[in-house]
Amino acid sequence: MPIMRAAFASRFDDADPLAALTVGERPEPTPPADDWVTVQLRATSLNHHDLWSLRGVGLTEAQLPMILGCDAVGVDPEGRPVVVYPVVVTPGDPRGVSILSEHFAGTLAERVVVPRSNLIPLPDGMAATDAACLPTAWLTAWRMLTTKGRVAEADSVLVQGAGGGVATAAVALAVAMGKRVYATSRDAVKRDRISALGATAVEPGARLPERVDVVIETVGAATFDHSLKSAAPMARIVVSGATAGHEPSVNLRRVFAMQLEILGTSMGTPGELYELLAFCSDNEVRPVVDCVIPFSRVEDAFARLHSGDAFGKVVIDHEA
């Protein structure tokens, strides 16, 4: 059986997820159906989902070993550069879908197999290492701002916890859309970097100069009360994560008195990924990249993400 090099979860370790990471040889992927194709990978990027998988969240022992990774850019069987949309129809999953590295092998390998319909052309002039940042974190941020947050109707946006992948993407996209953007971070260095993106950086819980029309919320309990207090009448608070607690205390009087909308979302559609790629290409928006690391040093990439010091995406170059 042909083999390839890959990074995969070989066991689970909640206390030390890096200890559960293995880099070694795995069998070449085989398309499970006629409409699936093999993609030769050029660049990928990491997400916190990869660390959660190493902790055992979303996977079972029976699914091990599981090749990790959701985001990817590669070359299709006809030699065309493509961006991989990572959501796959999965009848056995309660959600009806899953993302790569949950039920199907992920992208941290030399090759991956996906439905042909999951391939989107790489825009001309866009670097593979930039486009590899977009299919998960940036797509989630795009959907939060556009489809859910209706940012076209807004003048101002608050992003909680900028520095993480989704939040930093939301800052960059909202600034590129011409909105007034406020962003919180506990880290003074990250606040400086947020300011450099064109946003007004503030400490968590700080009073804003105005109430905002859209709140991007990925932090959860630690910031949710501030999100409510910062929201203008009929604002949208869009939630896609809860890294600091999933059970916030919610003042329902504020919700109904201010006619607020609290909306949940995750990932996005292939059409939204196409729109995101076109927006970034047309407006020369480059993803915020913390570092680019060769695939031969994929362990270092995981260590960087796990450190909590990364600002923006940790990208892996499969051609370096």
Helices and strands as residue ranges (DSSP letters): E 3-9, G 17-20, E 21-27, E 36-45, H 48-55, G 61-63, E 66-67, E 71-75, E 81-84, E 87-89, E 97-99, E 111-115, G 116-118, E 119-121, H 128-131, I 134-138, H 139-143, I 144-148, G 151-153, E 156-159, H 165-176, E 180-184, H 188-196, E 200-202, E 212-217, H 224-230, E 231-239, H 252-257, E 261-264, H 270-282, E 289-294, G 295-297, H 298-307, E 313-317
